[in-house]
Each structure stands twice: as structure tokens, then as C-alpha cells.
Amino acid sequence: MSKAEELNTGFIKMNSGTDVLDWHNPVIGISGNFRDGDCTLAEAYYKSVLEAGGTPVIIPPYDDEKALVSVVCTLDGIVLSGGADIDPGYLGEEPLDCVSVNPRRDAPELKLVRMALDRQIPVLGICRGIQVLAAALGGRLYQDIKSQYDRPSIEHSQSAPRGVPSHDVRIEKDSLLYTLLKKDTLSVNSFHHQAVMEVPAGFRVTAIAPDGIIEAMESVSFRPILGVQWHPECFIQENDRSMIPIFEWLTSQAALFRRAKVLHSRTIILDSHCDSPMLFDEGALFCDRNPELLVDIHKMTAGRQDVSFMVAYIKQEERDTESLKAATAKADRLLSLIDERIGQCKGHAAIAVTPEELWNNKSKGIKSIVKGIENGYAVGRDIDNVDRFRRRGVAYMTLCHNGDNDICDSHNGNNEHNGLSDLGREVVARMNRVGMMVDLSHASEKSFWDAIECSSRPIICSHSSSRELCDHTRNLTDDQMRALAKSGGVAQVCLYSGFLKKSGTATIDDAVRHIMHMTDVMGINHVGIGSDFDGGGGIQGLEDASWFIRLTEKLMAEGMSDDDLSLLWGRNFLRVWRANIGI
């Protein structure tokens, strides 16, 4: 298959190893215990995983972080197994006399949890495992229930066989556990004297022992993470399958994650709009693991994203001669800053100027950054700037931002030109000629219709959602979307909360609603994703670039095929880009 054919089909097979992903059951890594110099694992753990349809492997407790990363990248799910106490030193506490720690396990497993969290890997924590989750993610533990708990407690270290329950727990009816086990009271076994005191942010308590000790917690932030204080794996040893639904949940989540990984490995995963250069201008580095940035090399890697269109955003200011010159100069400075920041990541990221380069970079494991300009104010009144910016690698330009400029009216402007100005029509024609995509996000409706009428090339809306679902002037009406599709263009769903939901805080579920509605209206061939990360975008469940694989999983659960997702994630946008540059 030629590269051109790959661009048309949207799929690329990275190597034979990728194909193996198709037929394996999901691979579930189980943290190994360590005692007397040996890494061990009780049979019940891997037997329960096998019973639930997973392929179990042991994760030894070693300190080599690079090796741990390599292992984590092969896993589809993780079980954190039981075992000895967690060293209170990792929690900033002095240990009590009764604490018996296992120093070989703590550091690797705390790292393992954070790596899994970054990569959206499903996790089940069992006994010690729920405590590891809490410790790694900011919760608090009782070092010893009997000496620290301020209420009389039941016995949590039973002498009965491991597959025999010793006390009941109460399960919240609106919880994942209740959905899985269909019970609000459950008899469980118990082998611990440490316990979760406070769950981390983003989690909720879902089961409690009669004495009030936390027995289960689950994520409430769209992460597939569940922790239980008892040992559900032990019941299978007594031919009791009552706990297998917990393991079936993990393997089903892992299977979905695995399918999403395969999809991301074979097609271009493209975000058409992010504003990270604004933070580059404040000193942020793309190659760092940077909490200030929603898009950096590490988050793109974790979310298995291939391409980010990074824009030089120019705020709409006055339009006198000096202000226009300043706007053009700022655009040039930000474009240079993009080149500089990405140049610092040689071997890991590169500037791309054609669709073909995206595929070449992906085959080498290199992330692609494509330059854009947000606000045609940067052109000023000198139309030759369009040519010059195109020579600098600018793939598209948003004609305006929040305010009218010399090119067109904005969605919240004063209708100065009643759509495109005469200069605006010249700018659109020049952009068509030099192969720069016309972007109508932020434009007024009349500007939109004028551009649709006068552009000889398909146009884009790089970060715009549905007005039918969220009545905001930044969003597209169904009629606009139909016209955009008819002209061959593409609308990229924006992940800005205020454009997804009129009141309250939007989540990934709202983004999915917009995607599904827009594909219903426009057809699957005309919709994509433009996050607006680092420019206000980012919602619960899609908080930064590392979450993109979760969106794929959500859309798979909605019934989207792999081919549909390949179109949505990149092929649609690449088609429009190729049409604009004439290939």
C-alpha cells in the first residue's frame, strides 16, 4: 500500500507486534508479592483473572523505572494484590510499632499506580491494593485500625480460611459495585489491620463495614479504577463464583482499552486546535512533564495522540497602523517560539507541514506539531502576509477571534462588515491559492455563509460544537453544519465546557453527545476533534491530551466502528488539508 493509499484509508500497520493485539485476551498485570527473597503470587489471583477472560502476567517489584514503563505499556489492566503493610514514611508519617512493611514493593507500586493513572489503564486494587491506590493518589491510611480508629471495631484479621467470609459490608446502591454484584449487603473475608482513612480526590466510598471502616472505593472522575478491602479472588478457591463479576468488570474495561490502543496505533490521532504556544510565551517547555500545559510530549504519549495543531493566538486589539504591526509581529514571534519549543524535543516531536509527514513521523514514533494562526488580525491589511505565513508552515488561519477585524465579523462583534469585508474576500481567495485552510470558528453566521459561498476550497471550523445542544453563538447551527458538509468541509468538536453545556460543568459525556449529534447531521465524514486545550478547553473526563484514549473508548461504547473513529480522529481533517494544498 502506498502512502497516498494509507492517507485515503487512514490505517497504517506499525509492525507485526501491533497485529498481535487483535487476538489476545486483555493482558492483566498482577503486582507480585515479595518475601524471603522471592517474588510470589497466590494462585487465586491469576485463576480469577483467567476465569474472567483475561491473560494474567506478574509484575515483579523492581526499581528500574524505564523497565516499569515498558511493562506498563504492554498491559491492558492491572490488579494490585494484597500483602504486607505500606511504609508510613511514604505518607510522611512515623511508623507505629505494629507496622510490618515490605520496602521492596512500596516504591514500585506507588509508581505503577501513577503510571496507570496517566495512561488511563483500568485498575483493581485488592486489600493492600486499595491502600496503595489511596496512598499514591493523595488519600490517608490508618496504620493500625485497633490503635488509631476512634470507634470500637470488628475483627478485620480473621482466623477462618481465606475463602470463608467473616463479616458483612454495606454497598451503596448507586455504585459500580452494586451494579456488578446486585447486592447492597455482602459477606466478605478480611485480612488487614491497615485501612483507608480518607479516599483521594476524585474517588468516593462505596462500601462500609459495620464499624464504619471503608471497604471499597471507586473513581468518580471517569477513570476505570475500583478498590476493595477484602480478597475477592479467594472465593474461587472454594468454587464460589460470586466475586467473579469484579474481575469480569476489569477484563471488560481492559478489552475496551486494548481495542482503543489498536485503533490509535493504526490511524492518525489528530487534535486540530490547541493554544499551548500562549504558555510557551510564558516559559513553559513542551518536552517537560508540565502541570501547566494540557498538551506536552508526555501527555500526548500517554493519550496516544499523534498530531497537535498549535496556533499562534492573537488577541483582538485596536486596528490602527501600530497595533496591526504589533499583531503581525506577535504572530511571527509565536510561530518562532513553536519552532523553538518543538526543536528542543528532537527525536520525539517535529514540526510537520504536510499530511504525508504525519504518517512518516508516526511510523518513527515521533509526535507531529502543525502550526496555525488564530485570528486573521495577524495579517493586518497586508494580504502578502498570507503568503509569508504559509511559507512559515501555517496550515490554517482562523479568520477572526472575539471581535470584528478588517477581514470579517466575529460571532460577538458589531456586524461591522455584514459578514466578510472586501479585504476578507481577497484574504480567502489568497488562502485558497497558497493552500492555507480557512477556519471559521469564532466567525459570525453571516461571515460563515459568505466564506462558504466564496471559498474555492473546503473550509474548516477547527473548534466549534453544536448550537442545537448548546445555544451559544460560537457553535454551529444544524443548517451551517449541513452546508459545511455539502462543501466538503469539516467541523471539529470543541472541548470547552461553555460550548458543550449551557449551564453547569460539562463532562466527556457531553462531548460524546455533541459528536454523535454532529455526525448524525453532517455524516461521519465531516466531524473531528479540536480540543482548545490550553485555551480554555478541558472538561471532566477529557482534562488534557492524556485522556484522548478515553474518548475513543466512550465512542466505541456508543457503537462507533474502527473505520468511523479513524475518520473522526484524523482522516476527515487530512482530506480537507490535502484538498487545500492540492494533493
C-alpha positions as CSV (number, residue, x, y, z in Angstrom):
1,M,0.0,0.0,0.0
2,S,1.4,3.4,-1.0
3,K,1.5,6.4,1.4
4,A,-1.2,8.0,-0.6
5,E,-3.4,4.9,-0.2
6,E,-2.7,4.9,3.5
7,L,-3.9,8.5,3.7
8,N,-7.1,7.6,1.9
9,T,-7.8,4.5,4.1
10,G,-6.5,6.1,7.3
11,F,-4.8,2.9,8.5
12,I,-1.2,2.0,8.9
13,K,0.2,-1.1,10.5
14,M,3.2,-0.2,12.6
15,N,4.7,-3.7,12.9
16,S,3.7,-7.3,13.3
17,G,3.6,-6.7,17.1
18,T,0.6,-4.4,16.6
19,D,-1.3,-7.2,14.9
20,V,-0.9,-9.5,17.9
21,L,-3.1,-7.1,19.8
22,D,-6.1,-8.3,17.7
23,W,-6.4,-11.8,19.1
24,H,-5.0,-11.8,22.6
25,N,-7.4,-11.7,25.5
26,P,-6.7,-8.5,27.5
27,V,-3.4,-8.7,29.4
28,I,-3.8,-8.1,33.1
29,G,-0.7,-7.4,35.1
30,I,-0.8,-8.5,38.8
31,S,1.6,-7.0,41.2
32,G,3.8,-9.7,42.7
33,N,4.3,-10.2,46.4
34,F,7.9,-10.3,47.8
35,R,9.1,-12.2,50.8
36,D,12.2,-14.3,51.7
37,G,13.9,-13.1,48.6
38,D,11.3,-14.4,46.2
39,C,8.6,-12.8,44.1
40,T,5.4,-14.8,44.6
41,L,1.7,-14.7,43.6
42,A,-1.1,-16.7,45.2
43,E,-2.9,-18.9,42.7
44,A,-6.3,-17.3,43.4
45,Y,-5.3,-14.1,41.7
46,Y,-4.4,-15.5,38.3
47,K,-7.2,-18.1,38.5
48,S,-9.8,-15.3,38.9
49,V,-8.3,-13.3,36.0
50,L,-8.4,-16.4,33.8
51,E,-11.9,-17.2,34.9
52,A,-13.0,-13.7,33.8
53,G,-11.4,-14.0,30.4
54,G,-8.1,-12.2,31.0
55,T,-4.5,-13.2,30.4
56,P,-2.6,-12.8,33.7
57,V,1.1,-11.8,34.0
58,I,3.1,-11.0,37.1
59,I,4.6,-7.5,37.7
60,P,7.7,-8.0,39.8
61,P,8.6,-5.3,42.4
62,Y,11.7,-3.8,40.8
63,D,13.1,-0.2,40.9
64,D,14.1,0.2,37.2
65,E,11.7,2.9,36.1
66,K,12.3,2.5,32.4
67,A,11.6,-1.2,32.6
68,L,8.5,-0.5,34.6
69,V,7.3,1.9,31.9
70,S,8.0,-0.7,29.2
71,V,5.9,-3.3,31.1
72,V,3.1,-0.8,31.8
73,C,2.8,0.0,28.1
74,T,2.1,-3.7,27.3
75,L,-0.7,-4.0,29.9
76,D,-4.5,-3.6,29.3
77,G,-5.4,-3.8,33.0
78,I,-3.8,-4.0,36.4
79,V,-4.6,-5.8,39.7
80,L,-2.8,-4.5,42.8
81,S,-2.6,-7.5,45.0
82,G,-2.6,-7.9,48.8
83,G,0.4,-8.3,51.1
84,A,2.3,-6.5,53.8
85,D,1.8,-3.0,55.2
86,I,2.6,0.2,53.3
87,D,5.5,2.1,54.8
88,P,4.1,5.1,56.6
89,G,7.2,7.0,55.6
90,Y,5.7,7.3,52.1
91,L,2.8,9.1,53.7
92,G,5.0,11.4,55.7
93,E,4.3,9.6,59.0
94,E,6.3,7.9,61.7
95,P,5.6,4.1,61.8
96,L,3.7,2.5,64.7
97,D,5.4,-0.5,66.4
98,C,2.9,-2.9,64.9
99,V,3.6,-1.9,61.3
100,S,5.5,-4.6,59.2
101,V,6.5,-3.1,55.9
102,N,7.6,-4.6,52.6
103,P,10.1,-2.0,51.3
104,R,10.6,-3.8,48.0
105,R,7.0,-3.3,47.0
106,D,6.1,0.2,48.1
107,A,8.0,2.5,45.7
108,P,7.5,0.4,42.5
109,E,3.7,0.0,43.2
110,L,3.2,3.7,44.0
111,K,4.9,4.5,40.7
112,L,2.8,1.8,39.0
113,V,-0.4,3.5,40.1
114,R,0.6,6.9,38.9
115,M,1.7,5.5,35.5
116,A,-1.6,3.7,35.2
117,L,-3.5,6.8,36.1
118,D,-1.5,8.8,33.4
119,R,-2.2,6.2,30.8
120,Q,-5.9,5.6,31.6
121,I,-5.2,1.9,32.4
122,P,-8.1,0.1,34.3
123,V,-7.0,-0.8,37.8
124,L,-8.5,-3.1,40.5
125,G,-6.9,-2.7,44.0
126,I,-7.3,-5.6,46.4
127,C,-6.7,-5.3,50.2
128,R,-3.2,-3.8,50.3
129,G,-4.0,-2.7,46.7
130,I,-6.8,-0.3,47.8
131,Q,-4.4,1.2,50.3
132,V,-1.7,1.6,47.6
133,L,-4.3,3.4,45.5
134,A,-5.2,5.7,48.3
135,A,-1.5,6.4,49.3
136,A,-0.4,7.0,45.7
137,L,-3.3,9.4,44.9
138,G,-3.4,11.6,48.0
139,G,-5.7,9.7,50.4
140,R,-4.9,8.8,54.0
141,L,-4.5,5.5,55.8
142,Y,-4.9,4.1,59.3
143,Q,-1.6,2.4,60.1
144,D,-3.4,0.2,62.6
145,I,-7.2,0.1,63.0
146,K,-7.2,-1.0,66.6
147,S,-4.9,1.7,67.9
148,Q,-5.9,4.6,65.7
149,Y,-9.7,4.1,65.0
150,D,-11.7,6.2,67.4
151,R,-14.7,3.8,67.5
152,P,-15.0,0.1,68.6
153,S,-14.1,-2.1,65.6
154,I,-14.9,-5.5,64.5
155,E,-12.2,-8.1,63.8
156,H,-10.6,-7.4,60.5
157,S,-7.9,-10.1,60.6
158,Q,-9.9,-13.3,60.5
159,S,-8.6,-16.7,61.5
160,A,-11.1,-18.6,59.3
161,P,-9.9,-19.9,55.9
162,R,-9.4,-17.3,53.2
163,G,-12.4,-18.2,51.1
164,V,-14.8,-18.0,54.0
165,P,-16.5,-14.7,54.8
166,S,-16.2,-13.2,58.3
167,H,-18.3,-10.0,58.2
168,D,-20.8,-8.1,56.1
169,V,-20.3,-4.8,54.2
170,R,-22.9,-2.3,53.1
171,I,-22.7,-1.3,49.5
172,E,-24.0,2.0,48.1
173,K,-26.9,1.3,45.7
174,D,-25.7,3.8,43.1
175,S,-22.2,2.4,42.9
176,L,-20.3,0.3,40.4
177,L,-20.0,-2.5,43.0
178,Y,-23.8,-2.7,43.4
179,T,-24.2,-2.8,39.6
180,L,-21.7,-5.7,39.4
181,L,-22.8,-7.7,42.5
182,K,-26.5,-6.9,42.6
183,K,-26.4,-6.7,46.4
184,D,-26.5,-3.9,49.0
185,T,-25.2,-6.2,51.7
186,L,-22.3,-8.6,51.0
187,S,-20.4,-11.1,53.1
188,V,-16.7,-10.7,52.7
189,N,-13.4,-12.1,54.1
190,S,-10.9,-9.8,56.0
191,F,-7.1,-9.9,56.5
192,H,-5.8,-6.4,57.3
193,H,-5.0,-4.1,60.1
194,Q,-4.3,-1.1,57.9
195,A,-7.2,0.6,56.1
196,V,-8.2,3.6,54.1
197,M,-9.0,6.6,56.4
198,E,-9.8,9.1,53.6
199,V,-10.2,8.4,49.9
200,P,-8.3,10.5,47.4
201,A,-9.9,13.4,45.5
202,G,-11.8,12.0,42.5
203,F,-13.0,8.9,44.5
204,R,-16.0,8.0,46.6
205,V,-16.6,5.5,49.3
206,T,-18.9,2.7,48.0
207,A,-18.8,0.0,50.7
208,I,-18.5,0.2,54.5
209,A,-18.0,-2.4,57.3
210,P,-20.4,-2.4,60.3
211,D,-17.9,-0.5,62.3
212,G,-17.6,2.3,59.7
213,I,-14.2,1.2,58.2
214,I,-14.0,1.9,54.4
215,E,-14.3,-1.4,52.5
216,A,-14.4,-0.1,48.8
217,M,-13.9,3.0,46.8
218,E,-14.3,3.8,43.1
219,S,-13.3,6.7,40.8
220,V,-15.9,9.4,40.1
221,S,-13.8,11.1,37.5
222,F,-14.4,8.8,34.5
223,R,-11.4,6.6,35.4
224,P,-11.9,2.8,35.4
225,I,-10.5,2.3,38.9
226,L,-12.0,0.2,41.7
227,G,-10.6,-0.7,45.1
228,V,-11.9,-3.3,47.6
229,Q,-10.5,-4.0,51.1
230,W,-11.4,-7.7,51.1
231,H,-9.9,-10.5,49.0
232,P,-12.5,-11.4,46.2
233,E,-10.0,-13.7,44.5
234,C,-10.1,-16.2,47.4
235,F,-13.7,-17.2,46.8
236,I,-12.9,-19.0,43.5
237,Q,-10.7,-21.4,45.5
238,E,-13.9,-22.6,47.3
239,N,-15.7,-22.9,43.9
240,D,-17.6,-19.8,44.8
241,R,-18.0,-17.5,41.7
242,S,-19.9,-14.7,43.4
243,M,-16.9,-12.3,43.2
244,I,-16.0,-13.1,39.6
245,P,-18.1,-10.1,38.3
246,I,-15.5,-7.8,39.8
247,F,-12.8,-9.5,37.7
248,E,-15.1,-9.5,34.7
249,W,-15.6,-5.8,35.0
250,L,-11.8,-5.4,35.0
251,T,-11.3,-7.6,31.9
252,S,-14.2,-5.9,30.0
253,Q,-12.6,-2.5,30.7
254,A,-9.2,-3.8,29.7
255,A,-10.6,-5.3,26.5
256,L,-12.1,-1.9,25.6
257,F,-8.8,-0.2,26.4
258,R,-7.0,-2.8,24.3
259,R,-9.3,-2.1,21.3
260,A,-8.7,1.6,21.7
261,K,-4.9,1.1,21.7
262,V,-5.1,-0.9,18.5
263,L,-7.2,1.9,16.8
264,H,-4.7,4.6,18.0
265,S,-1.8,2.5,16.7
266,R,-3.2,2.3,13.2
267,T,-4.6,5.7,12.4
268,I,-3.7,9.3,12.9
269,I,-5.0,10.7,16.2
270,L,-5.3,14.4,15.5
271,D,-6.4,17.4,17.6
272,S,-7.0,20.4,15.3
273,H,-6.7,23.2,17.8
274,C,-4.7,23.9,20.9
275,D,-3.3,27.1,22.4
276,S,-0.2,25.8,24.2
277,P,2.0,28.5,22.5
278,M,0.4,31.1,24.8
279,L,2.1,29.2,27.7
280,F,5.3,28.8,25.7
281,D,5.3,32.5,25.7
282,E,5.4,32.4,29.5
283,G,8.3,30.0,29.6
284,A,6.6,26.6,29.5
285,L,8.6,23.8,27.9
286,F,6.8,21.2,25.7
287,C,9.3,18.4,26.5
288,D,8.8,18.7,30.2
289,R,6.2,16.9,32.2
290,N,4.5,20.2,32.8
291,P,1.4,20.6,35.0
292,E,0.8,24.0,33.5
293,L,0.3,22.5,30.0
294,L,-2.6,20.4,28.9
295,V,-0.6,19.4,25.9
296,D,3.1,18.3,26.2
297,I,5.1,15.4,24.8
298,H,4.3,13.2,27.9
299,K,0.6,13.8,27.8
300,M,0.4,13.2,24.0
301,T,2.3,9.9,24.5
302,A,0.0,8.8,27.4
303,G,-3.1,9.6,25.4
304,R,-1.6,8.0,22.2
305,Q,-2.1,11.2,20.3
306,D,-0.1,11.8,17.1
307,V,-0.8,15.3,16.0
308,S,-1.5,18.6,17.6
309,F,-2.3,21.8,15.6
310,M,-0.8,24.5,17.7
311,V,-1.9,28.1,17.0
312,A,-0.3,31.5,17.4
313,Y,-3.2,33.1,19.1
314,I,-3.5,36.9,18.7
315,K,-5.9,38.8,20.9
316,Q,-8.2,41.3,19.1
317,E,-6.9,44.8,19.9
318,E,-7.1,48.2,18.2
319,R,-6.8,48.4,14.4
320,D,-4.6,51.5,13.9
321,T,-1.4,51.0,12.0
322,E,0.9,50.5,15.0
323,S,-1.5,47.9,16.6
324,L,-1.7,46.0,13.3
325,K,2.1,45.9,13.0
326,A,2.3,44.7,16.6
327,A,-0.2,41.9,15.9
328,T,1.8,40.7,12.9
329,A,5.0,40.8,14.9
330,K,3.4,38.8,17.7
331,A,2.2,36.1,15.3
332,D,5.8,35.8,13.9
333,R,7.2,35.6,17.4
334,L,4.8,32.9,18.5
335,L,5.4,30.9,15.3
336,S,9.2,31.1,16.0
337,L,8.5,30.0,19.6
338,I,6.6,27.0,18.4
339,D,9.6,26.1,16.2
340,E,12.0,26.6,19.1
341,R,10.0,24.6,21.7
342,I,9.4,21.6,19.4
343,G,13.0,21.8,18.2
344,Q,14.0,21.1,21.8
345,C,12.3,17.7,21.5
346,K,14.3,16.3,18.6
347,G,13.7,12.6,18.1
348,H,10.4,12.8,20.0
349,A,8.4,15.6,18.2
350,A,8.8,17.5,15.0
351,I,7.1,20.3,13.0
352,A,5.1,18.9,10.1
353,V,3.9,20.8,7.1
354,T,2.1,18.1,5.0
355,P,-0.2,15.2,5.8
356,E,2.5,12.8,4.5
357,E,4.9,14.0,7.2
358,L,2.3,13.0,9.8
359,W,2.4,9.4,8.7
360,N,6.2,9.3,8.4
361,N,6.6,10.7,11.9
362,K,4.1,8.2,13.3
363,S,6.0,5.3,11.8
364,K,9.1,6.6,13.6
365,G,7.3,7.2,16.9
366,I,7.6,11.0,16.6
367,K,4.8,13.4,17.5
368,S,3.8,15.9,14.9
369,I,3.1,19.6,15.6
370,V,1.4,21.7,12.9
371,K,1.3,25.5,13.0
372,G,-1.8,27.6,12.7
373,I,-2.8,31.2,13.4
374,E,-5.9,32.1,15.5
375,N,-7.2,35.5,14.3
376,G,-6.7,37.0,10.9
377,Y,-5.9,40.2,12.7
378,A,-2.3,39.0,12.4
379,V,-2.5,39.7,8.6
380,G,-3.3,43.3,9.2
381,R,-4.2,44.9,5.9
382,D,-1.2,43.4,4.1
383,I,-2.5,40.5,2.2
384,D,1.0,39.4,1.3
385,N,1.3,38.3,4.9
386,V,-0.9,35.3,4.0
387,D,1.8,34.1,1.6
388,R,4.5,34.7,4.1
389,F,2.7,32.9,7.0
390,R,2.1,30.0,4.6
391,R,5.8,29.8,3.8
392,R,6.4,29.6,7.5
393,G,4.3,26.4,7.6
394,V,1.0,27.8,8.8
395,A,-1.6,25.2,7.7
396,Y,-4.8,27.2,8.6
397,M,-5.8,30.6,9.9
398,T,-8.9,31.4,11.9
399,L,-10.3,34.5,10.2
400,C,-11.3,36.2,13.4
401,H,-11.5,35.8,17.2
402,N,-13.7,37.6,19.7
403,G,-14.2,40.8,17.9
404,D,-14.5,42.2,14.4
405,N,-11.3,42.7,12.4
406,D,-10.6,44.0,9.0
407,I,-11.4,40.6,7.4
408,C,-14.8,39.7,8.8
409,D,-17.3,40.0,11.6
410,S,-16.9,37.9,14.8
411,H,-19.7,35.9,16.4
412,N,-19.8,38.5,19.2
413,G,-18.8,41.6,17.1
414,N,-20.7,44.6,15.9
415,N,-21.6,43.4,12.4
416,E,-19.2,46.0,11.0
417,H,-19.0,44.4,7.6
418,N,-22.2,42.4,7.4
419,G,-20.0,39.3,7.0
420,L,-16.8,39.2,5.1
421,S,-15.3,42.6,4.1
422,D,-13.9,43.2,0.6
423,L,-10.4,42.6,2.1
424,G,-11.8,39.4,3.7
425,R,-12.9,38.0,0.4
426,E,-9.4,38.7,-1.0
427,V,-7.8,37.0,2.0
428,V,-10.0,33.9,1.5
429,A,-9.0,33.8,-2.2
430,R,-5.3,34.2,-1.3
431,M,-5.6,31.5,1.3
432,N,-7.2,29.2,-1.3
433,R,-4.4,29.9,-3.7
434,V,-1.5,29.3,-1.4
435,G,-3.0,26.2,0.3
436,M,-3.9,27.6,3.7
437,M,-7.1,26.3,5.2
438,V,-9.8,28.8,6.0
439,D,-11.1,28.4,9.6
440,L,-14.5,29.8,10.6
441,S,-14.5,29.1,14.3
442,H,-15.4,32.4,16.1
443,A,-16.9,33.9,12.9
444,S,-20.4,35.4,12.8
445,E,-23.1,33.5,10.9
446,K,-23.0,35.9,8.0
447,S,-19.2,35.6,7.8
448,F,-19.7,31.8,7.7
449,W,-22.1,31.9,4.9
450,D,-20.0,34.4,2.9
451,A,-16.9,32.3,3.3
452,I,-18.8,29.1,2.3
453,E,-20.0,31.0,-0.9
454,C,-16.7,32.4,-1.9
455,S,-14.1,29.8,-0.9
456,S,-13.0,27.5,-3.8
457,R,-11.6,25.0,-1.2
458,P,-13.3,23.1,1.6
459,I,-13.2,25.1,4.9
460,I,-12.9,24.0,8.5
461,C,-14.3,25.0,11.8
462,S,-11.3,24.0,13.9
463,H,-13.0,24.1,17.3
464,S,-16.8,24.5,17.2
465,S,-19.6,22.4,18.6
466,S,-23.4,22.1,18.1
467,R,-25.7,25.1,18.8
468,E,-28.7,22.7,18.8
469,L,-27.3,21.1,22.0
470,C,-25.7,24.3,23.5
471,D,-27.2,27.6,22.3
472,H,-24.0,29.7,22.0
473,T,-23.1,31.9,19.2
474,R,-19.7,30.2,19.0
475,N,-21.4,27.0,18.0
476,L,-22.8,25.9,14.6
477,T,-26.4,25.5,13.7
478,D,-27.6,22.3,12.0
479,D,-28.0,24.3,8.8
480,Q,-24.4,25.6,9.0
481,M,-23.2,22.1,9.6
482,R,-25.1,20.7,6.6
483,A,-23.7,23.4,4.4
484,L,-20.2,22.8,5.6
485,A,-20.6,19.1,4.9
486,K,-22.0,19.8,1.4
487,S,-19.0,21.9,0.6
488,G,-16.6,19.1,1.7
489,G,-15.5,20.8,4.9
490,V,-15.2,19.5,8.5
491,A,-16.3,20.7,11.9
492,Q,-14.1,19.8,14.9
493,V,-15.9,19.4,18.2
494,C,-14.6,21.8,20.8
495,L,-14.0,20.6,24.4
496,Y,-14.7,23.9,26.1
497,S,-17.3,23.5,28.8
498,G,-19.3,26.6,27.9
499,F,-19.7,25.4,24.3
500,L,-20.9,21.9,25.3
501,K,-23.3,22.7,28.1
502,K,-25.3,25.9,28.7
503,S,-25.3,25.6,32.5
504,G,-23.2,23.6,34.9
505,T,-19.9,21.8,34.2
506,A,-19.6,19.7,31.0
507,T,-18.1,16.3,31.0
508,I,-16.9,13.7,28.5
509,D,-20.5,12.6,28.2
510,D,-21.5,16.0,26.9
511,A,-18.6,15.9,24.3
512,V,-19.9,12.5,23.1
513,R,-23.4,13.9,22.8
514,H,-22.1,16.7,20.5
515,I,-20.0,14.3,18.5
516,M,-22.9,11.9,17.9
517,H,-25.4,14.7,17.1
518,M,-22.9,16.3,14.6
519,T,-22.2,13.0,12.9
520,D,-26.0,12.5,12.6
521,V,-26.4,15.9,11.0
522,M,-23.3,16.0,8.8
523,G,-22.3,12.4,8.3
524,I,-19.3,10.7,9.8
525,N,-17.0,12.1,7.0
526,H,-17.2,15.7,8.3
527,V,-16.6,15.7,12.0
528,G,-13.4,15.7,14.1
529,I,-11.9,16.9,17.4
530,G,-10.5,20.3,18.2
531,S,-9.9,20.4,21.9
532,D,-9.0,24.1,22.5
533,F,-6.6,22.8,25.2
534,D,-4.6,25.5,26.9
535,G,-7.1,28.0,25.6
536,G,-10.0,27.2,27.9
537,G,-10.7,23.7,26.7
538,G,-10.6,20.7,29.0
539,I,-13.6,19.0,30.8
540,Q,-14.0,16.3,33.4
541,G,-13.1,13.0,31.6
542,L,-11.2,14.9,28.9
543,E,-8.9,17.0,31.1
544,D,-5.8,17.1,28.9
545,A,-4.2,15.2,25.9
546,S,-3.6,12.1,28.1
547,W,-7.4,11.5,28.1
548,F,-7.9,11.2,24.4
549,I,-7.9,7.4,24.5
550,R,-10.8,7.5,27.0
551,L,-12.8,9.4,24.3
552,T,-12.1,6.6,21.9
553,E,-13.4,4.1,24.4
554,K,-16.5,6.1,25.0
555,L,-17.3,6.4,21.3
556,M,-16.6,2.6,20.9
557,A,-19.1,2.0,23.6
558,E,-21.6,4.2,21.6
559,G,-21.2,1.8,18.7
560,M,-18.8,3.6,16.5
561,S,-16.8,1.3,14.3
562,D,-13.0,1.5,14.0
563,D,-13.4,3.0,10.5
564,D,-15.7,5.7,11.8
565,L,-13.2,6.5,14.6
566,S,-10.4,6.6,12.1
567,L,-12.4,9.2,10.1
568,L,-13.3,11.2,13.2
569,W,-9.8,11.3,14.7
570,G,-7.9,12.3,11.6
571,R,-8.9,11.1,8.1
572,N,-11.6,13.8,7.7
573,F,-9.3,16.6,8.6
574,L,-6.5,15.2,6.5
575,R,-8.8,15.0,3.5
576,V,-9.7,18.7,3.8
577,W,-6.0,19.6,4.3
578,R,-5.0,17.6,1.2
579,A,-7.8,19.3,-0.8
580,N,-6.5,22.7,0.2
581,I,-2.9,22.0,-0.8
582,G,-4.0,20.3,-4.0
583,I,-2.9,16.7,-3.4
